[in-house]
Amino acid sequence: MIELRHLKKIYDNAEPLKDVSVTINDGDVIAVIGPSGTGKSTLLRCINLLEKPTGGQVFLNGEEITAAGYDIRKARSRMGMVFQSFNLFGHLTVIENLMTPQMDLLGRTKQESYDKAMELLRRVGMADKALNYPDELSGGQQQRVAIARTLALDPEIILLDEPTSALDPTMVGEVQTVIRDLSRSGRTMMIVTHEMSFARAISNRVFYMDEGGIYEDGTPEEIFEYPKREKTRRFIKRLRVLEFSVESRDFDFVGAGSEIGRYCMENDVSTASRERVRLAVEELVQQILLPALSEICINVLIEHSAQDGHTAVTVTYSGAQFDPEESGNEISLAVLRGAVGELSYSFDPSAALPNRVEIRIK
């Protein structure tokens, strides 16, 4: 079991880990996902102490490995790491790359190391390349050898830092197959990946990282189907967002219209949908809400999903309960209904902006 308590990592110009506290159970296979720069790789490197945490504690089976004077080699002997780059020794053959660390670190005999190495090379489909040098292999083959080398040291925990990101797309599948097989071995694993379908398929738990820590933690179904938090939802659905606030009747709607047009073009929103987004904002905000609200505080959120091509507009606003459908502005309502596929209104008195209109563009 790994336990992190208030783990923190600060660099001169960034703070990727602000306060991470989590327990990783024996046998967990955890996919670590999130946007670039959110501390995913840093988290793995702090766990195996390749990076020294700025603050906080790391416990391995109840033993604090970040304590002063702790023998880091002892912790690393229990954790294997697979990197983006393969880090194989170019002057050694494949079999020597697997035998040497066993003899140096575990004290195994040459024969024991050879037998173990060949067993693992067969497991990853590389036994016929045992006498080749790394530069004679493809990227996918080198990564499979790197995984076998990690397994040769019998680690309790395996950390994989974007193991397929440096590979040609044609080679990704072969490495993923090896990792899928490994995920069924009962070992504790953490895998940083940008491959969402792969993350979902191999893990029993997913960390979505953002805002300097583990923003959301759940099962693959919870994270990929029913994310609870907004940034997770946007990331999973591949949502591109444009947001602005209207706080005055003198708001620059001409500039906002230009911004909407630019946003739609950048995200390949069709011309027809682009016009419907513009009409929805114009009719709802300018023609219905502004004349009716005594206090102007309106938030407009436009979301386009690169995953399914759908575009939605969400408008929230202050004041007493006010359903646009009951505004009496039949002309604007007719234009609005013609522009949208679905329109729903709700009121939550506990929210900062209690009125909410959700629009799905045709």
N, C-alpha and C positions, 0 to 999 in steps of 0.2 A: 504494500500500500504506500502511495505517495501522498503526503499532505503538505500543502503550501499555506503558509500563514503570512498574510500581509506582504506578499512578495512585491518588490519594487526594483525597477531598473531605470536609471537616469544616465543619459549621455549629455555631452556638452550642448547639443542643439535639439534634443528630443527626450521624451519620457514615455517610452513604449509601454512600460508596465507601472501603473500607479499604485494599485493595491489589489493583489490577487490572492484570494483565499479559497481553496477548493481541496476536496479529497478525491483521489483517483484510486479506485478499488482494484484489488488483484483481479486480473482477467478482463478488465475494461479494455475495449478497443475504441479509442476516442479519435474522432476526426476533428481537427482544428481548422476552422474556416474563417473567412472575413476578408475585408479589403486589404490591399497592400499597405504596409506601414503600420499595422495595428498590433505588432508585437508577437505574432504567431511564432516566428523562428526564434525570437529572443526568449520566449517562454520555454521552449525546448532546451535552448542553450543554457538557461539559468538552472533548469532542473538537473542537468548532468554536469553543471558547474564549468562548462566551457566559457561561460560568461559569469563573472562574480556578481551576484545581486547587490544592488545598492542598499537594500534594506529587506527585512523580513526573514523568514526561515523556510527551509526545505527539510522535510522529514521523510526518511525511507524506512519503512517497517518500524516506525517509532523512534528511530535514531536520527538526531539532527545532523545532517551532513554539511550544513552551513556553519556549524559551531567552530569557533577558533581552535586551531590545532587538529581538526579532523583530517584524516588521511584521505584526500580526494581520490586517490587511485583505488581505494577500497570501494567507494561509491561507483566510480566509472566501471569497475569490473563487473558490476551488477546491471549496468545499463549499456546497451549497444546503440550506436548512432549511425544512421544512414543519411548521407548528405545529398544535396542537389548535384554537386560534382562528385565523382566516384571515389576520388582519393586513393586509387590503387597505386602500388609501387610499380612504376614503369619498367624498372630493371629486373623485376621478378616475374616469373611465369605465374599463370593463374593459380596453380596448385601451391606454389611457394607463397603467394599472397595470403593464402588461407592457412598454411602450415606455420609460417614464421611467428605470427602473434600467439598461436597456441603454445609453441615451444617457449617463447620469451616471457609470456605473461602467466600461463597456466602450468608451465613446467612439464608439459607432456613430452613423451618421447617422439622421435621422428616418425616411427611407425604409427603410433597412436594419432599423431597429428595428420598424417597422410590418410589414414582410414577415415577419420572424421571429415576431413576435407573432401574426399571423394564421395562420401555419403551425402554431404550437403550440395555438392556440385550436381549430383544426380537429381537431387530434390528440385533444384532450380533449372534443370535441363541444360547444364553446362559441362557435364562430365567429358564430352568429346573435345572440349577446349582447354583441358587441364594443362597442356604443355605450351599453349599459346601465350604470347605477351599481351598486355592490355591494349596496346595500340593496334593489334591485329583484330580487335573485336569491335562490333558496333556499340553505340551508346547504350542500347537496351541490354546487350550482353554484358557490358561492363557493370551496369547497375545491378544485374542479377548476381554477378560475382561479388559485388560489394555487399549485397544482402547476405549471401552465403558466408562471407568473411565475418560479418557481424554475428551470425548465428554460431559460428565456430567457437566463439568464446562463451557460449551457453549463458547469455544474459537473461535475467529475470524480466527485464523491461526493454522494449525496443522503441526508440524514438526515430521517426522518419521525417526529415525536413524537405518537403516538396520533392519526393524521390523521382518524379517523372517530368519535372518542369524543364530540365535541360535536354530532354529527349526529342527527337524527331517524332511527329505525331504517329507515324507508322510503327514506332517502337514502344509506344506507351502501353499498349495492350499486354505485351508480354511481361512487363514488369508488374502491372496491376494484377495479372493472374497469379504471379508468385506471392504478392502481398496478400491477396484474397486467401490463398492457401495458408499463409502464415497466420492470418487473423483467426483461423479456426484452431490454432494450436493451444489456446488457453493462456498464452503469454499476455502480459499487460503491454499495450501498444498505444502510442500517440502518433498521429500522422497529420502533418500540415499539408494541405492540398487545396488546389483551386478547382479540382475536378469534382463537381457536385454529385453527379450520379455515382461516382466511385466512392465518395465519402459516405453517401447514404447506404450503399450496398455492403460495405465492410464493417461499419461501426455499430456499437450498441449505445453510443453516446456521442453527442456533438457539442463542441464549444464554438460559439460564434463570438469572435473577438472584435471589440471596438471600444472607444473611449478609455483606453489604457487598461483594459482588463477583459475578463470573461463576461461579455455583455449579456449572453443568454446561454444556458446549459440545459440540454434536454435530450430526449431520445431522437433518433432520425425522423420519426413520424411527427413529433412535436415541433422540431425545428423546420423541417421541410414542408410540412402540411399546415401546421397550426402555430406559427411563430407568435409569441405573446408580445414582443416588443417591436417598435416601429422600424428601427434600423435593420433588425433581422429580417423583417418582412420585406423591406425594400431591396435588401441584398439578395434574398432567396428568389424573389419574383423578378429580379433584374430591373427594378424600377428606376427610371430617370425622372428627376423631380425638378419642378420650377415652383417657387413659393414667393408670394409677396403679400404685403399688408396694405390695406386702404384705411387711413385714419383721418381723412378729410374729404369734404365734397370737392376740393380742388385737386384731388389726386390726378397725376399725369396718366390718364388712360391711354393716350396716344403712345406714350413711351412703353407702357405695359403691353399694348397690342403688338408693338414691334418686338418686344422681348418674347412674347408668346410665339410669334411667327418664327423667330430665330431658334427658339427651343424646339419647336416642331420640326423644323428643317434639319437641325442637328441630329434629331432622333428618328428621322425617316418616317415621320407621321404623314400620312397621305394628305394631299391637298384638300380633299373633301372633309376629312376629319379635322384638319387645321382650321378650316372655316367654321366648323361646328363648335370647336373649342372657343374660338373668338366670340361667336354668337352667344354661347352659353354664359361666358363671363360678362359680356356686355349687357345682355338682357337681365340676368339675375342681379348682378351687382349694381350697374348703373341705373337701370330702368325700374327695378322692383325694390331693392333694398335701400339704396341711398335716399329716395324720397320718403320712405316709411320709417327709417330709424332716427331716433332723436340723438343717440350717441353713436358716432361713426367709429366702429372698431371691427373691421372685416378682414379675415385671413383667407387667401386663395391658394390652394395647393393643386397643382396639375401633375399627374403621374402618368407616365407612359411605360408600359412593360415591354422590354425587348424580348421577353420570353414568349408572350402570346399576341403581341401587337395591339393590345387594348389600351385605350386612353381614358382616364377618369379625372373629374374635377371635383374637389371637395371644398366647400365654402362654409366657414364657421363665422359666427358674428355675435356680438353682444346684445344685451337688452332682454326685455320680456319675451315670452314665447311668441314667435311670429312665423307662421307657415306661409311661404311665398304663394302656395296654391290658393290661399285665402286673401291675397292682397287686393283682388278686384281688378288688377291690371291685365285684362284679358288679351290685349294685343301682344304684350311682351310674353305672357304665358303661352300663347299660341306659337310664337316664334321659338320659345325655349323648348316646348314639347316637340316641335318639328326637328330640332337640332340634336336631341338626345335620345339614347336608347332606353335608359331607365333614370328615374329621378325619385329620390326618397328624402323625407324630412324627419329629423328627430330632435328632441329637446332634452338636455341633461342639465338640470339646475346647479349641479355641483361642479360643472366644468367652467373654466375661465371664460370661454366663449360658448355659451350653452346651446345656441341654435346651430344646427348642422344640416347642410344640404349635400347629398352625395349624388353625383351625376356620372352616368356611364355614357360616353360618347358613342354614337352609332358607328 
